[in-house]
Amino acid sequence: MYTYQTRGVCSQAINFELAEDNTVHNVSFYGGCNGNLKGIGRLVEGMDAQKVVDLLKGTQCGMKPTSCPDQLSKALAAALEQRG
């Protein structure tokens, strides 16, 4: 289980699992837009982590330079980097 402390968004943290084959599982956000973030977690369930990073990276929320999906991409990229 990985926990990522978000920055610049309404949610405060993201929890997720990364399987041996780098697929994403059990994404949950602490805080933020509950329904939307549950939906994101369901949509990325079982997807390849790098594919999720590529899809969500750079997504903005209003005038903010980041968003919860962008923060998820950063969390997954950090986890992939940590794995080597």
N, CA, C and O atoms as CSV, one atom per row, in Angstrom:
chain,resi,resn,atom,element,x,y,z
A,1,MET,N,N,0.855,-1.184,0.000
A,1,MET,CA,C,0.000,0.000,0.000
A,1,MET,C,C,0.891,1.235,0.000
A,1,MET,O,O,1.822,1.346,0.798
A,2,TYR,N,N,0.599,2.139,-0.886
A,2,TYR,CA,C,1.305,3.408,-0.967
A,2,TYR,C,C,0.373,4.521,-0.481
A,2,TYR,O,O,-0.840,4.466,-0.686
A,3,THR,N,N,0.953,5.515,0.156
A,3,THR,CA,C,0.220,6.716,0.543
A,3,THR,C,C,0.988,7.912,0.011
A,3,THR,O,O,2.194,8.036,0.221
A,4,TYR,N,N,0.273,8.796,-0.683
A,4,TYR,CA,C,0.880,9.982,-1.274
A,4,TYR,C,C,0.177,11.207,-0.709
A,4,TYR,O,O,-1.048,11.312,-0.776
A,5,GLN,N,N,0.946,12.126,-0.156
A,5,GLN,CA,C,0.401,13.384,0.363
A,5,GLN,C,C,0.254,14.359,-0.797
A,5,GLN,O,O,1.243,14.757,-1.412
A,6,THR,N,N,-0.973,14.737,-1.090
A,6,THR,CA,C,-1.230,15.615,-2.224
A,6,THR,C,C,-0.844,17.056,-1.911
A,6,THR,O,O,-0.691,17.442,-0.752
A,7,ARG,N,N,-0.691,17.842,-2.978
A,7,ARG,CA,C,-0.335,19.254,-2.848
A,7,ARG,C,C,-1.182,20.079,-3.811
A,7,ARG,O,O,-1.304,19.744,-4.990
A,8,GLY,N,N,-1.762,21.155,-3.299
A,8,GLY,CA,C,-2.474,22.093,-4.159
A,8,GLY,C,C,-3.872,21.688,-4.570
A,8,GLY,O,O,-4.440,22.290,-5.482
A,9,VAL,N,N,-4.449,20.674,-3.916
A,9,VAL,CA,C,-5.798,20.208,-4.253
A,9,VAL,C,C,-6.619,20.020,-2.978
A,9,VAL,O,O,-6.092,20.105,-1.869
A,10,CYS,N,N,-7.903,19.765,-3.153
A,10,CYS,CA,C,-8.800,19.591,-2.004
A,10,CYS,C,C,-8.533,18.295,-1.240
A,10,CYS,O,O,-8.599,18.275,-0.011
A,11,SER,N,N,-8.234,17.216,-1.960
A,11,SER,CA,C,-7.924,15.966,-1.262
A,11,SER,C,C,-6.576,16.118,-0.555
A,11,SER,O,O,-5.715,16.886,-0.985
A,12,GLN,N,N,-6.417,15.384,0.518
A,12,GLN,CA,C,-5.206,15.509,1.328
A,12,GLN,C,C,-4.214,14.375,1.120
A,12,GLN,O,O,-3.014,14.540,1.338
A,13,ALA,N,N,-4.729,13.215,0.694
A,13,ALA,CA,C,-3.855,12.066,0.492
A,13,ALA,C,C,-4.515,11.079,-0.461
A,13,ALA,O,O,-5.735,11.072,-0.630
A,14,ILE,N,N,-3.683,10.246,-1.077
A,14,ILE,CA,C,-4.151,9.181,-1.957
A,14,ILE,C,C,-3.508,7.886,-1.485
A,14,ILE,O,O,-2.295,7.822,-1.288
A,15,ASN,N,N,-4.320,6.865,-1.308
A,15,ASN,CA,C,-3.833,5.525,-0.995
A,15,ASN,C,C,-4.080,4.640,-2.209
A,15,ASN,O,O,-5.108,4.768,-2.873
A,16,PHE,N,N,-3.148,3.749,-2.499
A,16,PHE,CA,C,-3.317,2.823,-3.612
A,16,PHE,C,C,-2.347,1.665,-3.467
A,16,PHE,O,O,-1.377,1.731,-2.713
A,17,GLU,N,N,-2.630,0.610,-4.203
A,17,GLU,CA,C,-1.746,-0.547,-4.269
A,17,GLU,C,C,-1.237,-0.670,-5.693
A,17,GLU,O,O,-1.920,-0.307,-6.650
A,18,LEU,N,N,-0.042,-1.182,-5.811
A,18,LEU,CA,C,0.583,-1.426,-7.100
A,18,LEU,C,C,0.991,-2.891,-7.121
A,18,LEU,O,O,1.860,-3.305,-6.354
A,19,ALA,N,N,0.372,-3.676,-7.993
A,19,ALA,CA,C,0.657,-5.106,-8.072
A,19,ALA,C,C,2.041,-5.345,-8.686
A,19,ALA,O,O,2.679,-4.423,-9.194
A,20,GLU,N,N,2.482,-6.588,-8.629
A,20,GLU,CA,C,3.790,-6.962,-9.183
A,20,GLU,C,C,3.917,-6.591,-10.659
A,20,GLU,O,O,5.001,-6.251,-11.131
A,21,ASP,N,N,2.795,-6.660,-11.382
A,21,ASP,CA,C,2.820,-6.333,-12.805
A,21,ASP,C,C,2.543,-4.847,-13.069
A,21,ASP,O,O,2.242,-4.452,-14.195
A,22,ASN,N,N,2.650,-4.040,-12.019
A,22,ASN,CA,C,2.457,-2.583,-12.084
A,22,ASN,C,C,1.034,-2.166,-12.451
A,22,ASN,O,O,0.827,-1.102,-13.035
A,23,THR,N,N,0.053,-3.004,-12.109
A,23,THR,CA,C,-1.329,-2.593,-12.281
A,23,THR,C,C,-1.806,-1.919,-10.995
A,23,THR,O,O,-1.358,-2.251,-9.898
A,24,VAL,N,N,-2.714,-0.974,-11.156
A,24,VAL,CA,C,-3.203,-0.133,-10.065
A,24,VAL,C,C,-4.431,-0.777,-9.428
A,24,VAL,O,O,-5.322,-1.271,-10.119
A,25,HIS,N,N,-4.460,-0.761,-8.086
A,25,HIS,CA,C,-5.579,-1.349,-7.358
A,25,HIS,C,C,-5.914,-0.529,-6.118
A,25,HIS,O,O,-5.047,0.105,-5.518
A,26,ASN,N,N,-7.184,-0.557,-5.752
A,26,ASN,CA,C,-7.682,0.003,-4.493
A,26,ASN,C,C,-7.310,1.468,-4.273
A,26,ASN,O,O,-6.836,1.840,-3.200
A,27,VAL,N,N,-7.524,2.285,-5.282
A,27,VAL,CA,C,-7.257,3.719,-5.160
A,27,VAL,C,C,-8.331,4.351,-4.282
A,27,VAL,O,O,-9.525,4.148,-4.503
A,28,SER,N,N,-7.896,5.115,-3.289
A,28,SER,CA,C,-8.835,5.872,-2.467
A,28,SER,C,C,-8.211,7.216,-2.121
A,28,SER,O,O,-7.017,7.320,-1.841
A,29,PHE,N,N,-9.051,8.233,-2.148
A,29,PHE,CA,C,-8.627,9.594,-1.838
A,29,PHE,C,C,-9.163,9.969,-0.475
A,29,PHE,O,O,-10.277,9.583,-0.120
A,30,TYR,N,N,-8.391,10.716,0.294
A,30,TYR,CA,C,-8.837,11.255,1.568
A,30,TYR,C,C,-9.172,12.726,1.347
A,30,TYR,O,O,-8.292,13.545,1.083
A,31,GLY,N,N,-10.461,13.046,1.460
A,31,GLY,CA,C,-10.913,14.406,1.197
A,31,GLY,C,C,-11.199,14.591,-0.276
A,31,GLY,O,O,-11.042,13.661,-1.067
A,32,GLY,N,N,-11.617,15.784,-0.646
A,32,GLY,CA,C,-11.906,16.084,-2.035
A,32,GLY,C,C,-13.337,15.769,-2.411
A,32,GLY,O,O,-14.180,15.557,-1.540
A,33,CYS,N,N,-13.615,15.738,-3.691
A,33,CYS,CA,C,-14.961,15.499,-4.232
A,33,CYS,C,C,-15.243,14.003,-4.220
A,33,CYS,O,O,-14.856,13.281,-5.139
A,34,ASN,N,N,-15.902,13.556,-3.199
A,34,ASN,CA,C,-16.069,12.139,-2.914
A,34,ASN,C,C,-16.519,11.307,-4.114
A,34,ASN,O,O,-15.853,10.334,-4.468
A,35,GLY,N,N,-17.625,11.670,-4.738
A,35,GLY,CA,C,-18.143,10.873,-5.846
A,35,GLY,C,C,-17.209,10.839,-7.040
A,35,GLY,O,O,-16.974,9.776,-7.614
A,36,ASN,N,N,-16.677,11.986,-7.418
A,36,ASN,CA,C,-15.759,12.049,-8.556
A,36,ASN,C,C,-14.509,11.219,-8.307
A,36,ASN,O,O,-14.029,10.523,-9.202
A,37,LEU,N,N,-13.989,11.294,-7.099
A,37,LEU,CA,C,-12.746,10.585,-6.808
A,37,LEU,C,C,-12.964,9.084,-6.683
A,37,LEU,O,O,-12.079,8.300,-7.029
A,38,LYS,N,N,-14.131,8.673,-6.192
A,38,LYS,CA,C,-14.464,7.240,-6.208
A,38,LYS,C,C,-14.536,6.754,-7.645
A,38,LYS,O,O,-14.074,5.658,-7.962
A,39,GLY,N,N,-15.121,7.578,-8.519
A,39,GLY,CA,C,-15.215,7.224,-9.934
A,39,GLY,C,C,-13.852,7.052,-10.573
A,39,GLY,O,O,-13.637,6.107,-11.332
A,40,ILE,N,N,-12.935,7.948,-10.278
A,40,ILE,CA,C,-11.576,7.837,-10.822
A,40,ILE,C,C,-10.941,6.535,-10.357
A,40,ILE,O,O,-10.324,5.818,-11.145
A,41,GLY,N,N,-11.098,6.233,-9.069
A,41,GLY,CA,C,-10.550,4.982,-8.536
A,41,GLY,C,C,-11.084,3.759,-9.265
A,41,GLY,O,O,-10.335,2.826,-9.553
A,42,ARG,N,N,-12.379,3.761,-9.563
A,42,ARG,CA,C,-12.982,2.634,-10.281
A,42,ARG,C,C,-12.497,2.563,-11.724
A,42,ARG,O,O,-12.261,1.477,-12.252
A,43,LEU,N,N,-12.349,3.723,-12.361
A,43,LEU,CA,C,-11.924,3.746,-13.759
A,43,LEU,C,C,-10.497,3.230,-13.944
A,43,LEU,O,O,-10.200,2.588,-14.952
A,44,VAL,N,N,-9.621,3.501,-12.994
A,44,VAL,CA,C,-8.216,3.091,-13.155
A,44,VAL,C,C,-7.936,1.710,-12.559
A,44,VAL,O,O,-6.827,1.195,-12.702
A,45,GLU,N,N,-8.911,1.111,-11.900
A,45,GLU,CA,C,-8.720,-0.215,-11.284
A,45,GLU,C,C,-8.242,-1.222,-12.329
A,45,GLU,O,O,-8.881,-1.414,-13.363
A,46,GLY,N,N,-7.114,-1.855,-12.040
A,46,GLY,CA,C,-6.559,-2.882,-12.914
A,46,GLY,C,C,-5.779,-2.367,-14.111
A,46,GLY,O,O,-5.249,-3.159,-14.891
A,47,MET,N,N,-5.701,-1.046,-14.270
A,47,MET,CA,C,-4.949,-0.483,-15.400
A,47,MET,C,C,-3.454,-0.470,-15.109
A,47,MET,O,O,-3.030,-0.458,-13.954
A,48,ASP,N,N,-2.675,-0.474,-16.167
A,48,ASP,CA,C,-1.231,-0.323,-16.041
A,48,ASP,C,C,-0.924,1.068,-15.492
A,48,ASP,O,O,-1.459,2.062,-15.982
A,49,ALA,N,N,-0.072,1.140,-14.487
A,49,ALA,CA,C,0.214,2.405,-13.810
A,49,ALA,C,C,0.768,3.455,-14.766
A,49,ALA,O,O,0.384,4.621,-14.678
A,50,GLN,N,N,1.655,3.074,-15.670
A,50,GLN,CA,C,2.222,4.055,-16.603
A,50,GLN,C,C,1.154,4.599,-17.542
A,50,GLN,O,O,1.195,5.774,-17.909
A,51,LYS,N,N,0.208,3.767,-17.933
A,51,LYS,CA,C,-0.902,4.221,-18.779
A,51,LYS,C,C,-1.733,5.270,-18.038
A,51,LYS,O,O,-2.137,6.272,-18.628
A,52,VAL,N,N,-1.990,5.040,-16.737
A,52,VAL,CA,C,-2.742,5.999,-15.927
A,52,VAL,C,C,-1.973,7.312,-15.818
A,52,VAL,O,O,-2.558,8.388,-15.937
A,53,VAL,N,N,-0.669,7.224,-15.592
A,53,VAL,CA,C,0.170,8.427,-15.523
A,53,VAL,C,C,0.039,9.214,-16.829
A,53,VAL,O,O,-0.179,10.425,-16.812
A,54,ASP,N,N,0.173,8.524,-17.945
A,54,ASP,CA,C,0.114,9.190,-19.253
A,54,ASP,C,C,-1.253,9.842,-19.503
A,54,ASP,O,O,-1.326,10.921,-20.091
A,55,LEU,N,N,-2.322,9.196,-19.062
A,55,LEU,CA,C,-3.668,9.723,-19.276
A,55,LEU,C,C,-3.991,10.932,-18.401
A,55,LEU,O,O,-4.640,11.873,-18.858
A,56,LEU,N,N,-3.539,10.911,-17.139
A,56,LEU,CA,C,-3.971,11.913,-16.166
A,56,LEU,C,C,-2.985,13.063,-15.948
A,56,LEU,O,O,-3.367,14.118,-15.441
A,57,LYS,N,N,-1.738,12.868,-16.323
A,57,LYS,CA,C,-0.710,13.880,-16.098
A,57,LYS,C,C,-1.093,15.211,-16.731
A,57,LYS,O,O,-1.475,15.265,-17.900
A,58,GLY,N,N,-0.988,16.279,-15.953
A,58,GLY,CA,C,-1.229,17.618,-16.453
A,58,GLY,C,C,-2.674,18.079,-16.385
A,58,GLY,O,O,-2.973,19.208,-16.772
A,59,THR,N,N,-3.580,17.234,-15.903
A,59,THR,CA,C,-4.982,17.628,-15.770
A,59,THR,C,C,-5.086,18.759,-14.754
A,59,THR,O,O,-4.525,18.662,-13.662
A,60,GLN,N,N,-5.793,19.823,-15.100
A,60,GLN,CA,C,-5.953,20.967,-14.209
A,60,GLN,C,C,-7.364,21.006,-13.639
A,60,GLN,O,O,-8.300,20.478,-14.240
A,61,CYS,N,N,-7.511,21.628,-12.490
A,61,CYS,CA,C,-8.804,21.839,-11.846
A,61,CYS,C,C,-9.037,23.345,-11.800
A,61,CYS,O,O,-8.421,24.056,-11.006
A,62,GLY,N,N,-9.931,23.820,-12.659
A,62,GLY,CA,C,-10.175,25.259,-12.711
A,62,GLY,C,C,-8.904,25.999,-13.068
A,62,GLY,O,O,-8.241,25.680,-14.055
A,63,MET,N,N,-8.565,26.999,-12.252
A,63,MET,CA,C,-7.365,27.788,-12.490
A,63,MET,C,C,-6.129,27.219,-11.782
A,63,MET,O,O,-5.035,27.768,-11.908
A,64,LYS,N,N,-6.302,26.132,-11.047
A,64,LYS,CA,C,-5.167,25.513,-10.353
A,64,LYS,C,C,-4.254,24.829,-11.376
A,64,LYS,O,O,-4.733,24.337,-12.398
A,65,PRO,N,N,-2.965,24.796,-11.115
A,65,PRO,CA,C,-2.045,24.137,-12.045
A,65,PRO,C,C,-2.054,22.607,-11.924
A,65,PRO,O,O,-1.351,21.924,-12.669
A,66,THR,N,N,-2.841,22.074,-10.995
A,66,THR,CA,C,-2.908,20.634,-10.764
A,66,THR,C,C,-4.351,20.248,-10.463
A,66,THR,O,O,-5.240,21.100,-10.461
A,67,SER,N,N,-4.578,18.978,-10.211
A,67,SER,CA,C,-5.902,18.456,-9.874
A,67,SER,C,C,-5.705,17.135,-9.147
A,67,SER,O,O,-4.584,16.636,-9.051
A,68,CYS,N,N,-6.776,16.578,-8.642
A,68,CYS,CA,C,-6.666,15.262,-8.002
A,68,CYS,C,C,-6.204,14.186,-8.985
A,68,CYS,O,O,-5.358,13.367,-8.624
A,69,PRO,N,N,-6.732,14.157,-10.228
A,69,PRO,CA,C,-6.193,13.191,-11.184
A,69,PRO,C,C,-4.699,13.411,-11.472
A,69,PRO,O,O,-3.943,12.445,-11.585
A,70,ASP,N,N,-4.278,14.665,-11.591
A,70,ASP,CA,C,-2.864,14.963,-11.802
A,70,ASP,C,C,-2.039,14.491,-10.610
A,70,ASP,O,O,-0.943,13.956,-10.781
A,71,GLN,N,N,-2.564,14.688,-9.409
A,71,GLN,CA,C,-1.853,14.232,-8.217
A,71,GLN,C,C,-1.743,12.706,-8.194
A,71,GLN,O,O,-0.727,12.166,-7.755
A,72,LEU,N,N,-2.779,12.009,-8.664
A,72,LEU,CA,C,-2.696,10.553,-8.770
A,72,LEU,C,C,-1.600,10.164,-9.746
A,72,LEU,O,O,-0.859,9.215,-9.493
A,73,SER,N,N,-1.484,10.880,-10.857
A,73,SER,CA,C,-0.419,10.564,-11.811
A,73,SER,C,C,0.955,10.754,-11.167
A,73,SER,O,O,1.867,9.963,-11.408
A,74,LYS,N,N,1.105,11.788,-10.357
A,74,LYS,CA,C,2.376,12.030,-9.665
A,74,LYS,C,C,2.654,10.927,-8.641
A,74,LYS,O,O,3.791,10.480,-8.489
A,75,ALA,N,N,1.607,10.497,-7.945
A,75,ALA,CA,C,1.754,9.428,-6.944
A,75,ALA,C,C,2.195,8.129,-7.608
A,75,ALA,O,O,3.101,7.449,-7.124
A,76,LEU,N,N,1.554,7.794,-8.707
A,76,LEU,CA,C,1.908,6.556,-9.412
A,76,LEU,C,C,3.304,6.639,-10.013
A,76,LEU,O,O,4.053,5.664,-9.964
A,77,ALA,N,N,3.665,7.784,-10.576
A,77,ALA,CA,C,5.008,7.956,-11.137
A,77,ALA,C,C,6.066,7.791,-10.051
A,77,ALA,O,O,7.103,7.168,-10.282
A,78,ALA,N,N,5.810,8.346,-8.867
A,78,ALA,CA,C,6.758,8.208,-7.757
A,78,ALA,C,C,6.879,6.747,-7.325
A,78,ALA,O,O,7.978,6.273,-7.038
A,79,ALA,N,N,5.759,6.038,-7.278
A,79,ALA,CA,C,5.793,4.621,-6.896
A,79,ALA,C,C,6.554,3.790,-7.923
A,79,ALA,O,O,7.326,2.902,-7.561
A,80,LEU,N,N,6.336,4.077,-9.198
A,80,LEU,CA,C,7.057,3.365,-10.255
A,80,LEU,C,C,8.550,3.655,-10.171
A,80,LEU,O,O,9.372,2.751,-10.327
A,81,GLU,N,N,8.898,4.899,-9.926
A,81,GLU,CA,C,10.306,5.275,-9.803
A,81,GLU,C,C,10.952,4.580,-8.599
A,81,GLU,O,O,12.092,4.121,-8.667
A,82,GLN,N,N,10.209,4.514,-7.514
A,82,GLN,CA,C,10.709,3.852,-6.303
A,82,GLN,C,C,10.990,2.378,-6.567
A,82,GLN,O,O,11.938,1.815,-6.020
A,83,ARG,N,N,10.179,1.764,-7.390
A,83,ARG,CA,C,10.363,0.352,-7.730
A,83,ARG,C,C,11.562,0.139,-8.633
A,83,ARG,O,O,12.131,-0.952,-8.673
A,84,GLY,N,N,11.945,1.172,-9.353
A,84,GLY,CA,C,13.104,1.082,-10.242
A,84,GLY,C,C,12.721,0.596,-11.558
A,84,GLY,O,O,13.572,0.457,-12.436
